[in-house]
Amino acid sequence: MGETPRQQTPELSRALNEWFEREARDLPWRAPETTAWGVLVSEFMSQQTQVDRVIPHWLEWMERWPTPSALAADEPGEAVRAWKRLGYPRRALWLHRAAVEIAEQHGDEVPADVDALLALTGVGPYTARAVAAFAFGDTHPVVDTNTRRVIARVVHGRAAAGMPAPRDLDDMSALLPADREAAAVFNAAAMELGAIVCTARAPRCGDCPIADLCEWRGAGYPDNAPQKRPKQAAFAGSDRQVRGRIMELMRSATAAVTQDEALAAAADGSVREPEQPQRALDSLVADGLIVEFEGRLRLP
């Protein structure tokens, strides 16, 4: 990581952790009584989704299914229905499968070991380390998009982070305090700083607790961001939007629906090509989000 005069790791972690203790958002899954299951659910829900949208869904979910076995005892379709408009509904199916695995293989307790977490459906390297760190206090580098931006600016003096790379974990490992509890707090604090202060478009450097240690600020805020990814296609009329129309119908339906009803819902708005509704429906069936039963469609 190459230490510089502005970049003293103990001072950085101490300042950031103290700021986090004062300024951290009051998120329900950060409460001391939150179980490892609650942390896991929050990580599933927060993937590519704004925290403000997650909070009400998380509260409803934990009230209905406070343990993995409670969710596992329900049909997968109920998880998809409860997911509502949270986005990427496959996450609901994966979370249900993970709940079954936890209930059957781990005595209804979320495992603490990263390898055991990785073996659960829908749990990738980030989620496994996040649960191990935030639910169990284990020392692992936890790096999300916000953390990568903070590291890019503070450590490397870049306006933005490049593509995710293995060195991201090395950078975070080098910054983690030696103390186990302080390391867990620092993981959360770096994410929080990127989410609410060191933002992508309008960083509030005047409110940053480590501004004096930031290489990017020290260099005069150079415009040296890595080349951006190609822009994604617009959401309007996309396959994702068309799939969403079908899923909205399926969640609200009180009985199985016909294929014609599903295709009509898919076409109720802009589509880019005539075959898009059928393709969207076929993909939902292939993903297991919808099942065909006696010529009709229903949630699994």
N, C-alpha and C positions, 0 to 999 in steps of 0.2 A: 504493500500500500504506500510506502514511501512517505514517512512523516515529514511535515513542514512546520515552520514556526506557528502557523495559524491552526495547525491540525494536531493538537495534543489529545490523544484518545481519552484518558481519564477525565480531563476537563470537559470534553465534549459530552461524554456519557453522563457525567454528573449534572451538567447544565440542562441537558435534554430531559433527563429523568425528573429533575426538580420541576421543570416546566410542565411535564405531563401530570404530575401529582396535583398541580394547581389547575390546569386548563383542560384536562381530558374530558371529552364528551361523556355524558351520563348514559351509556348504552346498557340496556338491560342484561346482556350476556357478560358484562364486566362485573356484575354484582358478585360479592364474595361467595354467596350461596349457590351460584350457578354451577350445575354439574358439568362433567366432561361431555355428556350428551348434549347439553344446551350449547356448549361451545362448538361442538361438531355441527349441529344444526345451523348455527349462525354462520359458520364458514361455508357450508353448502349454499345457504341463501345469499350470501354476500358476493359470490362470484359474479363479476360483471354486472353488479346491481348496486345502486346507491343505498347507503345505509338508512336514510330516512324512509325509503320504501320497504326495507327489510323489517324494521322494528315492529309494526303491527302484525305482520305475518308471523314473525318469530314468537310474539306473545301468544297469539292464538294457537300456534302449533304446540308450544310447550304446555299450554293449559290442556289441550286435547290429548297430546301424546307426551307425557312427562318422562317417559323411559323408552328405550329402544323396543322392549317387548310390547309396550302399548301400541306403538306404530305397527310392529310386525304382525300383531293380531288382526289388524284391519286389512282390507283389500288394497292392493297397490293403487287402484283407481281412486280411492279416497284421498291418498296422498296427492295425486295429480289434481283432484278437484280442490283440495285445500290450498294448493299452490297458487290458485287464482291467476292473476296477471303478473306474477312475479318475474316471468320470463324464463326461457330455456327450461321447459317443463320436464325434460329428461332428468334434470337434477332431482326432481321429486321421486321419480322411479328409482334412481340410483340410491337416494337416501333411504327409501323403503327397503331396498335390497340390503343395504348396509345395516339397517336396523335388524333385519332377520339374521344376518350373519353375527352381529353382536349378541343378540339374544341366544342364538343356538350354539355359538362357538366360544363366547367369552363370558358366559354367565350373566348376561344383561349389563355388563360393565364395559364402557369404551376402553379399549386397551391403551396403555401409555407408550408402548414401544413403537417406534417409527415404522419398523418393518411390518409389525402386525397391523398398524393403521393403513399402510400402503396396500395391504392385502384386501382391504374392504372395498366394495364396489363404489366407484366414484371418487375415491380418495387418491389424489395425486401427491407429488412431493411437497408442494406448498402447504396443502391442507394438513398433511401428516405432521409436518414440522410445527405448524401453527397450533394444532391441538396439543401436541406434546409440550410446547412452550407455554401456551396460555391456560390450558386446563391442568397441567401437571407440573409446571414450573421447570421443566427440563431445559438445559442449555443447548439450543439449536439456533442457527441463523434463520430468521423468517423474513423473506423478501417478497414484497408485492410491488405493484407499479409505483405506489407512492414512495416506498422505501428506496426503490431504484433511482427515483428522481432526486431524493435527498442526497443519496450517496454520490450521484453524478455531479451535483452542484458543490456539495461540501467537500468531498474528497478529491474529485477529479477536475473541478473547475469548469464543468461543461454545463451549458444551458439546459440540457435535457439528456435523459438516458438513451442509449442506443438499444438495439435488440437485446432481449434477455440472453445472458451467457453464464457459464459456470463461474466466472470470476465474480459475479454478483454475490454469491454465497461466501466467497473468500473475502471480499471487501467487508461484508457484514460481520463475518467471524472475527476479523481483525479489530472491529469496533466494539464488539461485545465486552462488557465488563466481566471480570473474573468471577465476581460474586454471582451465585446462581439466581437469586431473587432480582438483583439489579439487571441481570441479563434479560430476564423475562420482561421486566418493565421497559427496558431499552428497545426491545423488539416492537412493543406496542407503541412506544413514544415516537420512534422513527416513522412508523406508518401514520400516526396521528399528525405529526408535523407536516408530512407530505399531503395529507388529506385536507387540512384546514389552514395552513400557513404557507408552506412551500409548494403552492399549487402550480399547475402547468402553465396557465395563462396569465395569472396575476399574483405572483408571489408577494406576500406581505412581509418583506424583509425587516421592516421596522418593528414587527411583533415577534421576530424569530429569536429564540433564546440562544442560538449558536451562530448568529450573524457574524460575529467577530472571528469565528473560526472557519468561515465559509470561503473556499478557494475561488468560487465563481464571483462572489461579491468582492473579494480582495483583488481580483483581476479586472474589476470594473464592468462586470456583467457582459462579457463578450458574447457575441451572437455566433456561437460555435456548436449549435445543436447538430447531432448526427442527422443524416438524411432521413426524412420521414418515410413511413410506409406509404404505399399507394392507398388512396382513399377508398374505403369500402363503398359498395354500391348503395344507393339511397334505400332506406327502409320501405318507403311507400311502394307498394306493388311487388315487393320482394317475396321470395319463397317463405321467408320467416314470417312476414305479415300475413300471408295467405294461410300458412299453418296455424297462426294465432287465431284467425277467424274460426277455423274448424274447431280448435280446442276450446274457444269460448262457448261455442254451441254445445260441445260435449260436456263441459262442466255444468252448464245450466240445464241440460236435458234431464228429465225425471225418468225417462225410459230410453231404450235403444233407439237409434235414429237410422234412417235409410241412407244409402250412399247418395241418392239424389239430394237429400236434405243437406248432407255434408258438403257436397259440391256446390250447392246453391249458396251456402254460407261462405264458402271459399271465394266465390265469384262476386260476392256482395261488396264491390268496391273495385279499385284499380287492380288489374292484372297485366302482366307484361306479355303474355302469350296465351293462346287458347288452351294449351295442354297444362298450364300451371296448376289449376285446381286439382286435377287428377294426380299430378306429380306430388303435390303437397300432401294429399290424402294418402297416397301410396307410401310416402316417406314416414308419415306418422304411424302407419300400420307396421312398417319395417322396423321402426324404432321401439315398438311395443307400447306406444302411448295410446293407441287405439287397437281394439281387437274386434275381429269379425266373428259374429256368432249368429248362426241360423239366418244368414243373409242380411243381418243388421250390424250396426256399429255401436260399440259402447266402450267406456273406459275399462282398463284391465281390472 
